[in-house]
């Protein structure tokens, strides 16, 4: 990533987190098995907590949680909360972008290894894009929010990220690339992220679940 800048220039942007309330059976269903629905929800809550902490520590004018569900004790101070609209993920992201003005950077809740430094995108760029290792994306930023840059992009496919990046570049935008991150979707993903970011709440939650309820070989996807 190029063009990092100081906190003063970043305080004019809005940081958005799009997330689901971490309820058993409603989140991280690909983690069950090997984890129980309650365990998967605990991992989701930990990932969301880590994400919100990183966003809270990064400079911004506004911080907005766009939530499907209701906020819980995991929500820190300083966040506005907005309800997600109905529809596919492209429509929900588009609506989140339409609700803000000025520079915006949107992230999901699936990358608990997120740090404030990773959110320091150069405000001089037209757009910012954080690719996910599974072919999606973990971050999308725009100097001028335009919902049409997302609406209609097929989501949850192996080439979703490539399609979204093509959409941005096809609109003539100068796109800055953020480092690729691994989304937590499977038990193997959870093990890799927990190992790479051992100081996170996500890692502590994962270690507790693996140590008490899930054989290590299964938790890492080796079985």
Secondary structure, DSSP 4 states (H G I P E B T S, - for coil): ------HHHHTTSEEEEEEE---TTTS-GGGTTTS-HHHHHHHHHHHHHHHHHHHHHS--SEEEEEEES---TTPPTT-EEEEPPSS-HHHHHHHHHHT--SSEEEE-SS-TT--GGGG---TTSSEEEEEETTSSEEEEEESS--GGGTTTPPPSSTTHHHHHHHHHHHTT--EEEEEEE----SHHHHHHHHHHTTTSHHHHHHHHHHHHTS-HHHHTT--
